Amino acid sequence: MKNRNNQKLEAITPKTLIIGVDIAKQTQWARFVNYRGLEIGKALKFQNDRNGFETILASIDAICKNKRLEDVIVGMEPTGHYWKPLANYLIVHGVTVVMVNPYHTKRAKELDDNSQTKNDKKDALTIARLVRDGRYYKVYMPQDIFAELRVLANSRISLMKRYNAIKNTITAVMDEYFPEIKTVFKNPLKGKASLQILKSCPFPSLIIELGVDGVLAEIKKAVKKTVGRKKAEQLVETAKKSIGVGYGIVSAKLKLELMIEELELLTKQLAQIETAMDLALTDTGYGDIILSIPGIGVVTAASFLGEIGDPMRFDNPRQISKMAGYNLVENSSGQSKSGTGISKRGRKSLRSILYQMAIIMVAVNAEMKKLYEYLKTRQNNPLKKKQALVVISKKIITVIYNLVKKHTEYKAELVLGEFRKNQIKQAA
């Protein structure tokens, strides 16, 4: 860490112009400082559009010529998505762009005037001085197939949120009007027959009105194979004993029809997204390598690469772990010392993907399952389930990184080193 900080500080020379930009939806502020943190010129207020971008670029050129500066570095906070157009514009025009942690800005801005006053103009200067102190990280904006994967992964996350929300709402409606349907169809939202019932006669009064023959006829509209009469009879008998409410049937049925229609559309869209993810994963050249790991599928592999970009841009897997917020931290003061935990100052979505991978791999991957069980049951410092899954997640990162780096497929015998194998063997 110290070496990396030194490199950042060494990049700031007397010939460097440092700009801090406070990002906003419409109006943004920029402050210019030299390598000592002394302000150069006046604060610049500009719009979040092309004219504004051209204005800040012109100001940078003018100051560099006037002060005979050669290098330029622009710092900004990753505020929502508003920073991306400006960052991309500057990068395309050859300007170095770095990110400053909003938490650091919040803590540092009171140092200058010992005041808790907050305004965009003040924040821009704080950001510039944090960059001067080397408290920044380089921005990564993928421009290739990894950019496609990132967009696809984010799109799938958005679709899944809507998909799950619709499913939960449909379940809530059925719990109110016909809670017993789950005794007839284990998962009413999956089977063709049950979905047809939800579309045509979802409530007890409608089912009783149709009778066994009517229900059977509705099911056959969706299922071509012979449908057992017993299932229709069971549904009718269950409807007769239902405790579901009987008011607002017409409106509730319409609501249900519209939601099921949206659910089917989302299902189709998710399939399209996942097909595109499969193709993009192949184009990275890493697809076969990562998919050779038991427990990792197309969606999780593509989402992982979408989050981190090209794994080969990292020097070691620990950098990816830190990017996910898996670096360990502890609080201690005097004789008081707390337990260690992960920082969580990283990409939440990346941690979510790795957690999903870990859950599946401890179930289907023999090597990860052995390690997981050992971590939970070892005599010294046994871990809780979630703690063990964090270790598994970090192990997944290491395995993927090493396989990609060596361009080789998964080999079970090499996953656990001899030392770890001996530990597991002795604990057995």
C-alpha positions in Angstrom: 0.0 0.0 0.0 2.8 2.4 0.9 4.5 1.8 -2.4 1.4 2.5 -4.3 0.8 5.7 -2.4 4.4 6.8 -3.1 3.8 6.2 -6.8 0.8 8.4 -6.7 2.7 11.2 -4.9 5.6 10.9 -7.3 3.1 11.4 -10.2 2.4 14.9 -8.8 5.3 17.1 -9.9 5.8 20.9 -10.1 4.7 20.6 -13.7 1.3 19.1 -12.7 -2.0 20.9 -12.8 -4.6 19.3 -10.5 -8.3 19.9 -10.9 -11.0 19.0 -8.5 -14.5 18.7 -9.9 -17.7 18.5 -7.8 -20.2 16.6 -10.0 -23.9 17.4 -10.1 -26.8 16.7 -12.4 -26.8 20.1 -14.1 -24.2 22.6 -12.7 -20.7 21.6 -11.7 -17.7 23.3 -10.1 -14.0 23.0 -10.8 -11.1 24.3 -8.8 -7.5 24.3 -10.0 -4.4 23.8 -7.8 -0.7 23.3 -8.2 1.4 20.5 -6.8 1.5 22.3 -3.4 -2.3 22.5 -3.2 -2.3 26.3 -3.8 -5.2 27.5 -5.9 -4.5 28.7 -9.4 -7.0 31.1 -11.0 -10.7 31.4 -10.2 -13.2 28.6 -9.5 -15.0 27.5 -12.7 -18.8 26.9 -12.8 -19.9 25.0 -15.9 -22.9 23.0 -17.2 -23.1 19.3 -17.5 -23.3 19.4 -21.3 -20.9 19.6 -24.3 -20.5 23.4 -24.0 -19.6 23.0 -20.4 -17.1 20.2 -21.1 -15.5 22.3 -23.8 -15.3 25.2 -21.3 -13.4 23.2 -18.7 -11.1 21.7 -21.4 -10.3 25.3 -22.7 -9.6 26.5 -19.1 -7.2 23.6 -18.6 -5.3 24.4 -21.8 -5.2 28.1 -20.9 -3.8 27.5 -17.4 -1.2 25.0 -18.7 0.0 27.5 -21.2 0.0 30.4 -18.8 1.8 28.5 -16.0 3.9 26.3 -18.2 2.4 23.1 -16.8 2.7 19.8 -18.7 0.7 17.2 -16.8 -3.0 17.3 -15.9 -4.9 15.2 -13.5 -8.6 15.6 -12.8 -10.2 14.2 -9.7 -13.9 13.7 -9.0 -16.3 11.7 -6.9 -18.3 8.8 -8.4 -21.6 10.6 -7.9 -24.3 8.3 -9.2 -23.9 8.1 -13.0 -23.5 11.8 -13.6 -19.7 11.7 -13.5 -19.4 9.2 -16.5 -20.0 11.6 -19.4 -17.4 14.1 -18.2 -14.9 11.5 -17.3 -15.3 9.8 -20.7 -15.0 13.2 -22.5 -11.8 14.1 -20.7 -10.3 10.6 -21.1 -11.0 10.7 -24.9 -9.2 14.1 -25.0 -6.1 12.6 -23.3 -6.7 13.9 -19.7 -6.0 11.7 -16.8 -9.1 11.2 -14.6 -9.1 9.7 -11.1 -11.7 9.1 -8.4 -11.8 10.3 -4.9 -13.8 8.5 -2.2 -16.8 10.6 -1.1 -16.1 9.5 2.5 -12.6 11.1 2.3 -14.1 14.3 1.0 -16.6 14.5 3.8 -13.9 14.0 6.4 -11.3 16.3 4.8 -13.4 19.4 3.9 -13.5 20.7 7.5 -9.7 20.8 7.7 -9.4 24.0 5.6 -11.7 26.3 7.5 -12.7 24.3 10.6 -16.3 24.6 9.4 -19.0 22.1 8.6 -20.2 24.3 5.8 -21.0 22.3 2.7 -21.2 23.6 -0.8 -20.2 22.4 -4.3 -17.5 25.1 -4.7 -15.8 24.1 -1.4 -16.0 20.4 -2.2 -14.3 20.9 -5.5 -11.2 22.4 -3.8 -11.2 19.6 -1.2 -11.2 17.0 -3.9 -8.3 18.7 -5.7 -6.2 18.7 -2.5 -7.0 15.1 -1.8 -5.7 14.2 -5.3 -2.6 16.3 -4.5 -2.1 14.1 -1.3 -2.3 10.9 -3.4 -5.7 10.0 -1.9 -7.3 8.8 -5.1 -7.7 5.7 -7.3 -7.6 5.4 -11.0 -10.8 5.3 -12.9 -11.5 2.3 -15.1 -14.0 2.8 -17.9 -14.0 -0.3 -20.1 -14.3 0.5 -23.8 -14.3 -3.1 -25.2 -16.2 -6.4 -24.7 -16.0 -5.9 -20.9 -18.0 -2.7 -21.3 -20.7 -4.8 -23.0 -20.6 -7.3 -20.2 -21.0 -4.6 -17.6 -24.0 -3.1 -19.3 -25.6 -6.5 -19.7 -24.9 -7.5 -16.1 -26.5 -4.2 -14.8 -29.4 -4.7 -17.2 -30.0 -8.2 -15.8 -29.9 -6.9 -12.2 -32.5 -4.3 -13.0 -34.7 -6.9 -14.8 -34.4 -9.3 -11.9 -35.5 -6.7 -9.4 -38.6 -6.0 -11.4 -39.1 -9.8 -12.0 -38.9 -10.6 -8.3 -41.1 -7.6 -7.4 -43.8 -8.8 -9.8 -43.6 -12.4 -8.4 -44.0 -11.2 -4.9 -47.0 -9.0 -5.8 -48.7 -12.0 -7.6 -48.0 -14.2 -4.5 -49.5 -11.5 -2.2 -52.7 -11.4 -4.4 -53.0 -15.2 -4.3 -52.4 -15.3 -0.6 -55.3 -13.0 -0.2 -57.8 -14.6 -2.6 -56.7 -18.3 -2.9 -53.8 -19.2 -0.4 -54.4 -22.9 -0.9 -53.4 -23.0 -4.5 -49.9 -24.0 -3.4 -51.2 -27.3 -2.1 -52.3 -28.1 -5.7 -49.4 -26.5 -7.6 -46.1 -26.4 -5.7 -44.9 -23.4 -7.6 -47.8 -21.7 -9.3 -45.6 -19.2 -11.3 -43.5 -21.9 -13.0 -45.6 -24.5 -14.6 -47.6 -23.9 -17.8 -50.7 -25.5 -16.3 -50.7 -23.4 -13.2 -50.0 -20.2 -15.1 -53.0 -20.9 -17.4 -55.1 -21.2 -14.3 -53.8 -17.9 -12.9 -54.7 -16.3 -16.2 -58.2 -17.8 -16.7 -59.7 -18.8 -13.3 -57.3 -17.8 -10.5 -59.9 -17.5 -7.7 -62.1 -20.1 -5.9 -65.4 -18.8 -7.1 -64.2 -18.8 -10.8 -62.9 -22.4 -10.4 -66.1 -23.7 -8.8 -68.1 -22.0 -11.6 -66.1 -23.8 -14.3 -66.2 -27.1 -12.6 -63.8 -30.0 -13.2 -64.5 -30.2 -17.0 -64.1 -26.5 -17.4 -60.8 -26.4 -15.4 -59.5 -29.4 -17.4 -60.3 -27.6 -20.7 -58.4 -24.4 -19.5 -55.3 -26.4 -18.6 -55.3 -28.2 -22.0 -55.0 -24.8 -23.7 -51.5 -24.5 -22.3 -50.4 -28.1 -21.9 -50.5 -30.3 -25.0 -49.9 -33.6 -23.2 -52.6 -35.5 -21.5 -53.5 -33.8 -18.2 -54.7 -35.9 -15.3 -58.3 -35.4 -14.3 -57.3 -35.8 -10.7 -55.4 -32.6 -10.7 -58.5 -30.7 -11.9 -60.6 -32.4 -9.3 -58.1 -31.6 -6.6 -58.2 -27.9 -7.6 -62.0 -27.7 -7.5 -62.2 -29.5 -4.1 -59.5 -27.1 -2.7 -61.4 -24.1 -4.1 -64.5 -25.2 -2.2 -62.7 -25.2 1.1 -60.7 -22.0 0.5 -60.5 -19.3 3.1 -59.7 -16.6 0.5 -61.6 -13.4 0.4 -64.4 -13.0 -2.1 -64.6 -9.3 -2.7 -63.1 -7.3 -5.7 -62.8 -10.4 -7.8 -63.2 -8.7 -11.2 -60.6 -6.0 -10.5 -58.2 -8.5 -8.8 -58.4 -10.8 -11.8 -57.5 -7.9 -14.2 -54.6 -6.9 -11.9 -53.4 -10.5 -12.0 -53.7 -10.8 -15.8 -51.6 -7.6 -16.3 -48.9 -8.7 -13.8 -48.6 -12.2 -15.4 -48.4 -10.5 -18.8 -45.5 -8.4 -17.5 -43.9 -11.5 -15.8 -43.9 -13.3 -19.1 -42.4 -10.3 -20.9 -39.6 -10.1 -18.2 -38.9 -13.8 -18.5 -38.4 -13.3 -22.3 -36.2 -10.3 -21.8 -34.1 -12.1 -19.2 -33.6 -14.9 -21.7 -32.4 -12.4 -24.3 -30.0 -10.8 -21.9 -28.6 -14.1 -20.8 -28.1 -15.2 -24.4 -26.2 -11.9 -25.1 -24.1 -12.5 -21.9 -23.2 -16.0 -23.2 -22.0 -14.6 -26.5 -20.1 -11.7 -24.9 -18.4 -14.1 -22.4 -17.1 -16.2 -25.3 -15.7 -13.0 -27.0 -13.6 -12.3 -23.9 -11.5 -15.4 -24.5 -11.9 -16.4 -20.8 -15.3 -18.1 -21.0 -14.2 -21.7 -21.4 -11.6 -21.2 -18.7 -13.9 -19.8 -16.1 -16.8 -22.1 -17.0 -14.5 -25.1 -16.4 -14.8 -24.4 -12.7 -17.6 -26.6 -11.2 -20.3 -24.3 -9.7 -19.8 -21.3 -12.0 -22.3 -20.7 -14.8 -22.6 -18.3 -17.7 -24.5 -15.6 -15.8 -22.2 -15.5 -12.7 -19.1 -15.6 -14.9 -20.2 -12.9 -17.2 -21.4 -10.7 -14.3 -18.1 -11.2 -12.5 -16.1 -10.0 -15.6 -18.6 -7.2 -16.1 -17.9 -5.9 -12.6 -14.1 -6.2 -12.6 -13.3 -5.8 -16.4 -10.2 -7.6 -17.7 -8.7 -9.6 -14.8 -5.3 -9.1 -16.4 -5.3 -5.4 -15.6 -4.7 -6.4 -11.9 -1.3 -7.3 -10.6 -2.6 -9.9 -8.2 -6.0 -11.3 -6.9 -5.8 -9.3 -3.7 -6.5 -6.2 -5.6 -9.8 -7.7 -6.9 -10.6 -8.7 -3.3 -10.0 -5.1 -2.1 -12.2 -3.9 -5.0 -15.0 -6.0 -3.6 -14.4 -4.7 -0.1 -13.1 -7.9 1.2 -9.9 -6.5 2.8 -9.8 -7.1 6.6 -10.0 -4.3 9.1 -10.0 -4.2 12.9 -10.7 -1.5 15.6 -8.3 -1.4 18.5 -7.4 1.3 21.1 -5.1 0.7 24.1 -6.1 -2.6 25.6 -9.4 -2.7 23.8 -9.4 -4.8 20.6 -12.3 -5.8 18.4 -12.5 -8.8 16.1 -11.6 -8.4 12.5 -14.1 -8.0 9.7 -14.3 -7.0 6.0 -14.2 -3.3 5.2 -17.2 -3.5 2.7 -15.7 -0.4 1.1 -15.9 -1.7 -2.4 -18.3 -2.8 -5.1 -21.4 -4.2 -3.4 -22.6 -5.8 -6.6 -19.3 -7.6 -6.9 -19.7 -9.0 -3.4 -23.2 -10.1 -4.2 -22.0 -12.0 -7.3 -19.2 -13.7 -5.4 -21.6 -14.6 -2.6 -23.9 -16.3 -5.1 -20.9 -18.2 -6.6 -19.8 -19.3 -3.1 -23.2 -20.5 -2.1 -23.4 -22.7 -5.2 -19.8 -23.9 -5.1 -19.9 -25.1 -1.5 -22.7 -27.3 -2.7 -21.4 -28.7 -6.0 -17.6 -28.1 -6.0 -15.8 -30.8 -4.0 -12.7 -28.8 -3.2 -14.6 -25.7 -2.1 -17.0 -27.8 0.0 -14.0 -29.4 1.8 -12.5 -26.0 2.5 -15.9 -24.6 3.7 -16.5 -27.5 6.1 -13.0 -27.2 7.5 -13.3 -23.5 8.1 -16.5 -24.0 10.1 -15.3 -26.9 12.2 -11.6 -26.4 12.8 -10.5 -26.3 16.4 -8.7 -23.0 16.3 -10.9 -20.0 15.3 -13.8 -21.8 13.7 -15.7 -19.5 11.4 -19.4 -18.8 11.2 -21.2 -19.7 7.9 -21.1 -16.2 6.4 -17.5 -15.7 7.5 -16.5 -19.0 5.8 -18.4 -17.9 2.6 -16.3 -14.8 2.5 -13.1 -16.9 2.6 -14.6 -19.1 -0.2 -15.4 -15.9 -2.2 -11.8 -14.7 -1.9 -10.6 -18.2 -2.9 -12.8 -18.1 -6.0 -11.2 -14.8 -7.0 -7.7 -16.4 -6.6 -8.7 -19.5 -8.6 -10.2 -17.4 -11.5 -7.3 -15.0 -11.6 -4.7 -17.8 -11.7 -6.5 -19.8 -14.3 -6.9 -16.8 -16.5 -3.3 -15.7 -16.0 -2.0 -19.1 -16.9 -4.7 -19.6 -19.6 -5.5 -23.1 -18.3 -8.6 -24.9 -17.3 -9.7 -26.0 -13.8 -7.7 -28.8 -12.2 -9.2 -30.1 -8.9 -5.9 -31.4 -7.5 -4.3 -27.9 -7.7 -7.1 -25.9 -6.0 -5.9 -26.6 -2.5 -2.2 -26.4 -1.6 -0.4 -29.1 0.3 -0.5 -27.2 3.5 -4.2 -26.7 3.3 -4.8 -30.3 2.3 -2.8 -31.5 5.4 -4.9 -29.2 7.6 -8.1 -30.6 6.3 -6.8 -34.2 6.5 -5.7 -33.7 10.2 -9.1 -32.2 11.1 -11.0 -35.0 9.5 
